[in-house]
Amino acid sequence: MAKYDKDDLERRMKGAVESLKGDLAGLRTGRASAQLLDPVTVEVYGAHMPLNQVATVSVPEPRLISVQVWDKSNIGPVEKAIRSAGLGLNPINDGNTLRLPIPDLTEERRKDLVKIAGQYAEKAKVAIRNVRRDGMEALKTDENKKEISEDERKRAEGDVQKLTDEQIKAVDDALAHKEKEILNK
């Protein structure tokens, strides 16, 4: 049975691009958004959990995010997780609720956000390249098992590289769009 599956490689590469788009949507551009807190994970109950599994995140005003923590004993860990997430937000403890005022973006903060967006894009590119590597290894395995010929392997490797290049371009396009959005607001 052949190990190489082009559809699976394409699905995994597109998944990396979609994940990047979700991460980029979480980068703020001066307005409050509940997606801004998507990358925040909180260490509670002996495990790392996404913030939305321990609290309700809402946006009551255009420049304010409200985090309603369900278990009062988790307020400290949630506050710590938000501060250490590198989002530049300082939670204000208000009983069971944390209020996160969104400050105006300074030029320095915009540059920091562009750097963070670049880091997200680089992680997506690494994920895509890892999928490419998996595909190339599967092709070599199939050739060694005599399931495909050397010519078929080389042709398929070309297809995998073409797919990789398309997905890397999609990552670059998403990054360029987000950089433009951050710097022009």
MDAnalysis code that builds the backbone (N, CA, C; Angstrom):
import MDAnalysis as mda
import numpy as np

u = mda.Universe.empty(555, n_residues=185, atom_resindex=np.repeat(np.arange(185), 3), trajectory=True)
u.add_TopologyAttr("name", ["N", "CA", "C"] * 185)
u.add_TopologyAttr("resid", np.arange(1, 186))
u.add_TopologyAttr("resname", ["MET", "ALA", "LYS", "TYR", "ASP", "LYS", "ASP", "ASP", "LEU", "GLU", "ARG", "ARG", "MET", "LYS", "GLY", "ALA", "VAL", "GLU", "SER", "LEU", "LYS", "GLY", "ASP", "LEU", "ALA", "GLY", "LEU", "ARG", "THR", "GLY", "ARG", "ALA", "SER", "ALA", "GLN", "LEU", "LEU", "ASP", "PRO", "VAL", "THR", "VAL", "GLU", "VAL", "TYR", "GLY", "ALA", "HIS", "MET", "PRO", "LEU", "ASN", "GLN", "VAL", "ALA", "THR", "VAL", "SER", "VAL", "PRO", "GLU", "PRO", "ARG", "LEU", "ILE", "SER", "VAL", "GLN", "VAL", "TRP", "ASP", "LYS", "SER", "ASN", "ILE", "GLY", "PRO", "VAL", "GLU", "LYS", "ALA", "ILE", "ARG", "SER", "ALA", "GLY", "LEU", "GLY", "LEU", "ASN", "PRO", "ILE", "ASN", "ASP", "GLY", "ASN", "THR", "LEU", "ARG", "LEU", "PRO", "ILE", "PRO", "ASP", "LEU", "THR", "GLU", "GLU", "ARG", "ARG", "LYS", "ASP", "LEU", "VAL", "LYS", "ILE", "ALA", "GLY", "GLN", "TYR", "ALA", "GLU", "LYS", "ALA", "LYS", "VAL", "ALA", "ILE", "ARG", "ASN", "VAL", "ARG", "ARG", "ASP", "GLY", "MET", "GLU", "ALA", "LEU", "LYS", "THR", "ASP", "GLU", "ASN", "LYS", "LYS", "GLU", "ILE", "SER", "GLU", "ASP", "GLU", "ARG", "LYS", "ARG", "ALA", "GLU", "GLY", "ASP", "VAL", "GLN", "LYS", "LEU", "THR", "ASP", "GLU", "GLN", "ILE", "LYS", "ALA", "VAL", "ASP", "ASP", "ALA", "LEU", "ALA", "HIS", "LYS", "GLU", "LYS", "GLU", "ILE", "LEU", "ASN", "LYS"])
u.atoms.positions = np.array([
    [0.848, -1.188, 0.000],
    [0.000, 0.000, 0.000],
    [0.891, 1.248, 0.000],
    [0.611, 2.147, -0.916],
    [1.408, 3.366, -1.052],
    [1.184, 4.299, 0.145],
    [2.253, 4.942, 0.608],
    [2.164, 5.865, 1.743],
    [1.849, 7.293, 1.287],
    [2.233, 7.637, 0.054],
    [2.077, 9.001, -0.439],
    [0.605, 9.312, -0.702],
    [0.120, 10.421, -0.161],
    [-1.265, 10.833, -0.359],
    [-1.268, 12.344, -0.594],
    [-1.388, 12.733, -1.855],
    [-1.320, 14.151, -2.219],
    [-2.454, 14.952, -1.558],
    [-3.647, 14.379, -1.512],
    [-4.782, 15.094, -0.917],
    [-4.538, 15.390, 0.560],
    [-3.937, 14.425, 1.271],
    [-3.641, 14.621, 2.688],
    [-2.594, 15.724, 2.866],
    [-1.574, 15.734, 2.018],
    [-0.544, 16.779, 2.108],
    [-1.162, 18.154, 1.862],
    [-2.018, 18.223, 0.852],
    [-2.653, 19.508, 0.537],
    [-3.541, 19.970, 1.698],
    [-4.293, 19.044, 2.277],
    [-5.154, 19.378, 3.416],
    [-4.328, 19.906, 4.584],
    [-3.215, 19.247, 4.877],
    [-2.368, 19.659, 5.998],
    [-1.718, 21.016, 5.743],
    [-1.263, 21.252, 4.505],
    [-0.650, 22.549, 4.185],
    [-1.683, 23.672, 4.270],
    [-2.865, 23.429, 3.728],
    [-3.916, 24.451, 3.797],
    [-4.346, 24.681, 5.236],
    [-4.291, 23.647, 6.056],
    [-4.599, 23.797, 7.471],
    [-3.619, 24.744, 8.155],
    [-2.336, 24.659, 7.776],
    [-1.327, 25.562, 8.344],
    [-1.629, 27.008, 7.953],
    [-2.055, 27.212, 6.707],
    [-2.381, 28.567, 6.244],
    [-3.615, 29.092, 6.983],
    [-4.631, 28.247, 7.153],
    [-5.841, 28.664, 7.866],
    [-5.533, 28.982, 9.331],
    [-4.664, 28.195, 9.931],
    [-4.256, 28.455, 11.310],
    [-3.564, 29.817, 11.407],
    [-2.709, 30.108, 10.434],
    [-2.035, 31.411, 10.402],
    [-3.064, 32.528, 10.305],
    [-4.044, 32.372, 9.437],
    [-5.057, 33.420, 9.281],
    [-5.805, 33.649, 10.588],
    [-6.068, 32.574, 11.327],
    [-6.708, 32.725, 12.630],
    [-5.819, 33.464, 13.615],
    [-4.531, 33.128, 13.597],
    [-3.584, 33.813, 14.483],
    [-3.489, 35.297, 14.130],
    [-3.435, 35.593, 12.832],
    [-3.329, 36.991, 12.402],
    [-4.593, 37.769, 12.748],
    [-5.739, 37.114, 12.698],
    [-6.993, 37.786, 13.054],
    [-6.971, 38.188, 14.527],
    [-6.211, 37.458, 15.331],
    [-6.128, 37.762, 16.750],
    [-5.232, 38.945, 17.068],
    [-4.398, 39.356, 16.113],
    [-3.543, 40.530, 16.347],
    [-4.407, 41.780, 16.224],
    [-4.336, 42.611, 17.210],
    [-5.220, 43.763, 17.203],
    [-4.658, 44.900, 16.362],
    [-5.588, 45.666, 15.848],
    [-5.212, 46.827, 15.050],
    [-5.853, 48.081, 15.627],
    [-6.008, 48.124, 16.952],
    [-6.537, 49.304, 17.611],
    [-7.975, 49.167, 18.079],
    [-8.645, 48.107, 17.658],
    [-10.021, 47.877, 18.081],
    [-10.084, 46.605, 18.906],
    [-11.013, 46.570, 19.831],
    [-11.195, 45.381, 20.663],
    [-11.817, 44.267, 19.823],
    [-11.346, 43.053, 20.064],
    [-11.877, 41.879, 19.380],
    [-11.699, 40.686, 20.306],
    [-12.720, 39.844, 20.401],
    [-12.608, 38.661, 21.247],
    [-11.541, 37.714, 20.713],
    [-11.303, 37.741, 19.396],
    [-10.275, 36.889, 18.786],
    [-8.877, 37.252, 19.271],
    [-8.718, 38.436, 19.766],
    [-7.416, 38.879, 20.262],
    [-6.880, 37.948, 21.341],
    [-7.762, 37.341, 22.119],
    [-7.346, 36.481, 23.227],
    [-7.306, 34.996, 22.846],
    [-7.552, 34.658, 21.591],
    [-7.530, 33.251, 21.160],
    [-6.204, 32.547, 21.453],
    [-5.048, 33.198, 21.264],
    [-3.801, 32.466, 21.536],
    [-3.465, 32.294, 23.018],
    [-4.239, 32.897, 23.906],
    [-3.946, 32.842, 25.341],
    [-4.346, 31.476, 25.901],
    [-3.383, 30.818, 26.558],
    [-3.680, 29.572, 27.265],
    [-3.411, 29.795, 28.748],
    [-4.266, 29.204, 29.574],
    [-4.209, 29.404, 31.024],
    [-3.878, 28.073, 31.685],
    [-2.973, 28.109, 32.666],
    [-2.655, 26.893, 33.407],
    [-3.575, 26.819, 34.621],
    [-4.600, 25.963, 34.505],
    [-5.553, 25.750, 35.595],
    [-5.851, 24.265, 35.703],
    [-6.185, 23.835, 36.885],
    [-6.539, 22.435, 37.138],
    [-5.443, 21.480, 36.666],
    [-4.207, 21.921, 36.726],
    [-3.080, 21.065, 36.355],
    [-2.905, 20.875, 34.860],
    [-3.544, 21.705, 34.037],
    [-3.431, 21.568, 32.588],
    [-3.446, 22.958, 31.938],
    [-2.927, 23.027, 30.718],
    [-2.992, 24.269, 29.936],
    [-4.274, 24.228, 29.125],
    [-5.109, 25.250, 29.300],
    [-6.401, 25.298, 28.621],
    [-6.547, 26.630, 27.899],
    [-7.242, 26.629, 26.751],
    [-7.536, 27.908, 26.091],
    [-8.389, 28.780, 27.012],
    [-8.193, 30.073, 26.917],
    [-8.916, 31.015, 27.780],
    [-10.427, 30.832, 27.672],
    [-10.928, 30.549, 26.469],
    [-12.381, 30.437, 26.301],
    [-12.973, 29.198, 26.972],
    [-12.135, 28.336, 27.554],
    [-12.643, 27.175, 28.291],
    [-12.700, 27.418, 29.797],
    [-12.229, 28.583, 30.239],
    [-12.302, 28.916, 31.665],
    [-13.000, 30.256, 31.914],
    [-13.356, 30.961, 30.826],
    [-13.966, 32.277, 30.972],
    [-14.767, 32.633, 29.726],
    [-15.647, 33.611, 29.897],
    [-16.404, 34.155, 28.776],
    [-15.747, 35.468, 28.366],
    [-15.428, 35.574, 27.086],
    [-14.792, 36.778, 26.560],
    [-15.838, 37.556, 25.770],
    [-15.998, 38.841, 26.092],
    [-16.947, 39.679, 25.366],
    [-16.329, 41.042, 25.087],
    [-16.951, 41.769, 24.173],
    [-16.478, 43.095, 23.799],
    [-17.635, 44.078, 24.002],
    [-17.762, 44.634, 25.224],
    [-18.879, 45.539, 25.504],
    [-18.729, 46.922, 24.869],
    [-17.503, 47.318, 24.586],
    [-17.221, 48.625, 23.986],
    [-16.144, 48.446, 22.921],
    [-16.046, 49.372, 21.981],
    [-15.043, 49.223, 20.912],
    [-13.589, 49.171, 21.397],
    [-13.317, 49.712, 22.588],
    [-11.943, 49.736, 23.076],
    [-11.801, 49.005, 24.406],
    [-12.667, 48.012, 24.658],
    [-12.623, 47.283, 25.923],
    [-13.030, 45.827, 25.704],
    [-12.226, 44.928, 26.279],
    [-12.553, 43.506, 26.281],
    [-12.857, 43.124, 27.724],
    [-13.907, 42.360, 27.908],
    [-14.294, 41.904, 29.236],
    [-14.114, 40.387, 29.301],
    [-13.439, 39.907, 30.356],
    [-13.225, 38.477, 30.557],
    [-13.896, 38.086, 31.870],
    [-14.998, 37.345, 31.760],
    [-15.758, 36.891, 32.934],
    [-15.261, 35.492, 33.279],
    [-14.471, 35.377, 34.368],
    [-13.898, 34.098, 34.785],
    [-14.956, 33.316, 35.548],
    [-15.150, 32.054, 35.164],
    [-16.218, 31.242, 35.753],
    [-15.911, 30.840, 37.193],
    [-14.671, 30.456, 37.470],
    [-14.282, 30.017, 38.817],
    [-13.391, 31.103, 39.414],
    [-13.843, 31.707, 40.502],
    [-13.120, 32.835, 41.099],
    [-11.666, 32.489, 41.429],
    [-11.380, 31.212, 41.740],
    [-10.002, 30.826, 42.074],
    [-9.080, 30.875, 40.852],
    [-9.630, 31.010, 39.652],
    [-8.813, 31.049, 38.437],
    [-8.491, 32.462, 37.965],
    [-8.946, 33.470, 38.685],
    [-8.701, 34.843, 38.239],
    [-7.202, 35.145, 38.167],
    [-6.440, 34.747, 39.176],
    [-4.993, 34.994, 39.172],
    [-4.304, 34.360, 37.979],
    [-4.498, 33.056, 37.735],
    [-3.869, 32.433, 36.573],
    [-4.303, 33.047, 35.237],
    [-5.581, 33.434, 35.124],
    [-6.053, 34.049, 33.880],
    [-5.374, 35.396, 33.671],
    [-5.305, 36.182, 34.735],
    [-4.665, 37.499, 34.646],
    [-3.190, 37.342, 34.257],
    [-2.515, 36.386, 34.897],
    [-1.104, 36.128, 34.592],
    [-0.926, 35.697, 33.135],
    [-1.811, 34.824, 32.647],
    [-1.714, 34.333, 31.274],
    [-1.897, 35.465, 30.264],
    [-2.829, 36.377, 30.540],
    [-3.062, 37.497, 29.619],
    [-1.858, 38.423, 29.606],
    [-1.299, 38.697, 30.795],
    [-0.121, 39.578, 30.855],
    [1.082, 38.966, 30.128],
    [1.261, 37.654, 30.273],
    [2.456, 37.016, 29.700],
    [2.267, 36.579, 28.247],
    [1.105, 36.839, 27.658],
    [0.850, 36.417, 26.280],
    [1.548, 37.307, 25.253],
    [2.115, 38.424, 25.696],
    [2.829, 39.300, 24.771],
    [1.902, 40.143, 23.910],
    [0.672, 40.358, 24.373],
    [-0.295, 41.130, 23.596],
    [-0.297, 42.607, 23.980],
    [0.454, 42.956, 25.000],
    [0.518, 44.353, 25.427],
    [-0.735, 44.816, 26.153],
    [-1.434, 43.897, 26.788],
    [-2.655, 44.236, 27.505],
    [-2.430, 44.104, 29.010],
    [-2.987, 45.043, 29.769],
    [-2.900, 44.991, 31.224],
    [-4.293, 44.829, 31.801],
    [-4.616, 43.631, 32.299],
    [-5.952, 43.394, 32.856],
    [-6.181, 44.194, 34.139],
    [-7.415, 44.660, 34.282],
    [-7.836, 45.336, 35.507],
    [-8.804, 44.396, 36.202],
    [-8.436, 43.960, 37.415],
    [-9.249, 42.997, 38.168],
    [-10.446, 43.714, 38.774],
    [-11.629, 43.196, 38.468],
    [-12.876, 43.800, 38.928],
    [-13.771, 42.705, 39.490],
    [-13.328, 42.026, 40.559],
    [-14.084, 40.910, 41.134],
    [-13.895, 39.654, 40.297],
    [-14.968, 39.127, 39.726],
    [-14.886, 37.947, 38.864],
    [-14.592, 38.313, 37.416],
    [-14.488, 39.590, 37.130],
    [-14.303, 40.059, 35.761],
    [-12.958, 40.762, 35.614],
    [-12.317, 40.503, 34.504],
    [-11.102, 41.237, 34.147],
    [-11.465, 42.164, 32.991],
    [-11.151, 43.429, 33.139],
    [-11.386, 44.390, 32.065],
    [-10.045, 44.666, 31.381],
    [-10.056, 44.643, 30.055],
    [-8.840, 44.870, 29.278],
    [-9.036, 46.083, 28.378],
    [-8.617, 47.265, 28.826],
    [-8.731, 48.436, 27.954],
    [-7.716, 48.331, 26.815],
    [-8.133, 48.689, 25.628],
    [-7.264, 48.623, 24.457],
    [-6.656, 50.007, 24.256],
    [-5.354, 50.154, 24.486],
    [-4.719, 51.462, 24.311],
    [-4.535, 51.790, 22.826],
    [-4.366, 53.062, 22.544],
    [-4.063, 53.469, 21.168],
    [-2.748, 52.831, 20.747],
    [-2.657, 52.521, 19.461],
    [-1.428, 51.919, 18.959],
    [-0.390, 53.005, 18.676],
    [0.759, 52.858, 19.290],
    [1.864, 53.752, 19.003],
    [2.656, 53.173, 17.836],
    [3.524, 53.960, 17.276],
    [4.346, 53.479, 16.157],
    [5.209, 52.293, 16.595],
    [5.729, 52.370, 17.823],
    [6.546, 51.267, 18.347],
    [5.718, 49.990, 18.474],
    [4.492, 50.125, 18.985],
    [3.615, 48.961, 19.145],
    [3.229, 48.371, 17.786],
    [3.023, 49.229, 16.803],
    [2.722, 48.737, 15.450],
    [3.877, 47.895, 14.920],
    [5.097, 48.369, 15.144],
    [6.272, 47.612, 14.688],
    [6.374, 46.275, 15.420],
    [6.055, 46.276, 16.726],
    [6.048, 45.027, 17.488],
    [5.011, 44.051, 16.938],
    [3.837, 44.570, 16.584],
    [2.785, 43.708, 16.032],
    [3.195, 43.129, 14.687],
    [3.904, 43.920, 13.898],
    [4.398, 43.416, 12.602],
    [5.401, 42.283, 12.845],
    [6.256, 42.438, 13.856],
    [7.214, 41.371, 14.189],
    [6.491, 40.106, 14.626],
    [5.464, 40.268, 15.456],
    [4.696, 39.105, 15.919],
    [4.018, 38.422, 14.732],
    [3.461, 39.220, 13.827],
    [2.825, 38.650, 12.629],
    [3.857, 37.877, 11.809],
    [5.064, 38.408, 11.717],
    [6.137, 37.715, 10.997],
    [6.497, 36.392, 11.652],
    [6.492, 36.364, 12.991],
    [6.770, 35.111, 13.705],
    [5.685, 34.080, 13.433],
    [4.426, 34.519, 13.436],
    [3.326, 33.603, 13.111],
    [3.499, 33.038, 11.705],
    [3.859, 33.914, 10.760],
    [4.026, 33.478, 9.371],
    [5.176, 32.483, 9.256],
    [6.249, 32.730, 9.982],
    [7.392, 31.808, 9.916],
    [7.018, 30.438, 10.477],
    [6.236, 30.408, 11.548],
    [5.773, 29.126, 12.091],
    [4.930, 28.381, 11.062],
    [4.084, 29.105, 10.340],
    [3.251, 28.469, 9.309],
    [4.119, 27.920, 8.182],
    [5.146, 28.659, 7.797],
    [6.050, 28.181, 6.738],
    [6.784, 26.924, 7.177],
    [7.214, 26.897, 8.435],
    [7.897, 25.704, 8.954],
    [6.947, 24.512, 8.925],
    [5.694, 24.733, 9.310],
    [4.708, 23.643, 9.284],
    [4.513, 23.131, 7.862],
    [4.435, 24.039, 6.902],
    [4.267, 23.644, 5.498],
    [5.481, 22.864, 5.025],
    [6.670, 23.313, 5.385],
    [7.891, 22.606, 4.966],
    [7.970, 21.217, 5.611],
    [7.488, 21.101, 6.837],
    [7.459, 19.782, 7.485],
    [6.514, 18.836, 6.761],
    [5.389, 19.347, 6.289],
    [4.461, 18.524, 5.520],
    [5.127, 18.106, 4.206],
    [5.846, 19.037, 3.573],
    [6.573, 18.710, 2.334],
    [7.577, 17.595, 2.599],
    [8.318, 17.721, 3.692],
    [9.302, 16.689, 4.043],
    [8.629, 15.332, 4.209],
    [7.489, 15.310, 4.899],
    [6.749, 14.059, 5.079],
    [6.352, 13.458, 3.736],
    [5.904, 14.318, 2.824],
    [5.511, 13.841, 1.497],
    [6.685, 13.274, 0.727],
    [7.814, 13.952, 0.789],
    [9.011, 13.482, 0.084],
    [9.479, 12.139, 0.658],
    [9.444, 12.008, 1.981],
    [9.840, 10.735, 2.609],
    [8.888, 9.612, 2.215],
    [7.593, 9.917, 2.138],
    [6.615, 8.902, 1.733],
    [6.872, 8.452, 0.300],
    [7.224, 9.398, -0.561],
    [7.528, 9.042, -1.954],
    [8.758, 8.143, -2.038],
    [9.794, 8.473, -1.266],
    [11.006, 7.640, -1.286],
    [10.711, 6.245, -0.748],
    [9.887, 6.168, 0.291],
    [9.498, 4.870, 0.847],
    [8.749, 4.051, -0.201],
    [7.812, 4.707, -0.900],
    [7.045, 4.005, -1.934],
    [7.968, 3.506, -3.056],
    [8.967, 4.326, -3.409],
    [9.903, 3.912, -4.456],
    [10.755, 2.735, -3.980],
    [11.211, 2.790, -2.744],
    [12.025, 1.695, -2.197],
    [11.236, 0.390, -2.116],
    [9.935, 0.487, -1.897],
    [9.091, -0.710, -1.846],
    [8.659, -1.155, -3.247],
    [9.162, -0.449, -4.257],
    [8.858, -0.754, -5.665],
    [7.376, -0.552, -5.994],
    [6.711, 0.341, -5.257],
    [5.307, 0.635, -5.543],
    [5.170, 1.705, -6.612],
    [6.224, 2.541, -6.751],
    [6.253, 3.534, -7.822],
    [7.649, 3.522, -8.432],
    [7.745, 4.018, -9.659],
    [9.055, 4.076, -10.322],
    [9.767, 5.372, -9.938],
    [11.038, 5.444, -10.310],
    [11.818, 6.651, -10.019],
    [11.223, 7.855, -10.747],
    [10.773, 7.646, -11.979],
    [10.161, 8.744, -12.738],
    [8.884, 9.236, -12.069],
    [8.061, 8.295, -11.583],
    [6.831, 8.677, -10.894],
    [7.151, 9.455, -9.613],
    [8.187, 9.016, -8.907],
    [8.589, 9.726, -7.678],
    [9.009, 11.148, -8.000],
    [9.858, 11.311, -9.031],
    [10.339, 12.651, -9.381],
    [9.186, 13.553, -9.817],
    [8.238, 12.993, -10.577],
    [7.082, 13.769, -11.021],
    [6.256, 14.192, -9.802],
    [6.022, 13.272, -8.898],
    [5.239, 13.574, -7.698],
    [5.973, 14.565, -6.793],
    [7.302, 14.458, -6.705],
    [8.077, 15.426, -5.914],
    [7.907, 16.828, -6.488],
    [7.862, 16.926, -7.809],
    [7.613, 18.222, -8.444],
    [6.245, 18.772, -8.053],
    [5.239, 17.882, -8.010],
    [3.895, 18.300, -7.598],
    [3.886, 18.778, -6.146],
    [4.592, 18.043, -5.287],
    [4.657, 18.425, -3.869],
    [5.338, 19.785, -3.721],
    [6.422, 20.004, -4.473],
    [7.124, 21.283, -4.394],
    [6.246, 22.417, -4.905],
    [5.502, 22.160, -5.984],
    [4.593, 23.186, -6.522],
    [3.531, 23.546, -5.492],
    [2.958, 22.537, -4.846],
    [1.963, 22.759, -3.802],
    [2.566, 23.546, -2.638],
    [3.786, 23.181, -2.267],
    [4.474, 23.888, -1.181],
    [4.659, 25.362, -1.539],
    [5.117, 25.623, -2.762],
    [5.338, 27.007, -3.193],
    [4.037, 27.808, -3.170],
    [2.926, 27.175, -3.595],
    [1.632, 27.865, -3.582],
    [1.221, 28.237, -2.159],
    [1.424, 27.321, -1.218],
    [1.006, 27.577, 0.159],
    [1.930, 28.603, 0.837],
    [3.221, 28.562, 0.529],
    [4.147, 29.572, 1.063],
    [3.748, 30.954, 0.545],
    [3.344, 31.032, -0.730],
    [2.887, 32.300, -1.302],
    [1.622, 32.771, -0.581],
    [0.722, 31.847, -0.258],
    [-0.493, 32.216, 0.478],
    [-0.142, 32.787, 1.853],
    [0.871, 32.207, 2.503],
    [1.335, 32.720, 3.798],
    [1.901, 34.131, 3.623],
    [2.742, 34.313, 2.605],
    [3.326, 35.638, 2.358],
    [2.255, 36.681, 2.060],
    [1.229, 36.288, 1.290],
    [0.144, 37.215, 0.968],
    [-0.636, 37.606, 2.216],
    [-0.938, 36.623, 3.064],
    [-1.675, 36.900, 4.303],
    [-0.861, 37.827, 5.212],
    [0.441, 37.578, 5.291],
    [1.310, 38.423, 6.111],
    [1.362, 39.850, 5.566],
    [1.515, 39.987, 4.254],
    [1.587, 41.322, 3.651],
    [0.288, 42.093, 3.897],
    [-0.844, 41.417, 3.798],
    [-2.128, 42.063, 4.040],
    [-2.228, 42.541, 5.489],
    [-1.813, 41.691, 6.424],
    [-1.895, 42.050, 7.845],
    [-0.916, 43.183, 8.176],
    [0.284, 43.152, 7.606],
    [1.249, 44.231, 7.843],
    [0.685, 45.558, 7.368],
    [0.065, 45.546, 6.189],
    [-0.519, 46.758, 5.653],
    [-1.625, 47.269, 6.578],
    [-2.457, 46.357, 7.062],
    [-3.546, 46.705, 7.976],
    [-3.007, 47.321, 9.270],
    [-1.945, 46.710, 9.820],
    [-1.380, 47.205, 11.084],
    [-0.749, 48.581, 10.908],
    [0.007, 48.764, 9.851],
    [0.754, 50.004, 9.675],
    [-0.089, 51.178, 9.165],
    [-1.241, 50.887, 8.572],
    [-2.040, 51.979, 7.983],
    [-3.156, 52.466, 8.873],
    [-3.390, 51.852, 10.007],
    [-4.530, 52.289, 10.849],
    [-4.122, 53.410, 11.752],
])
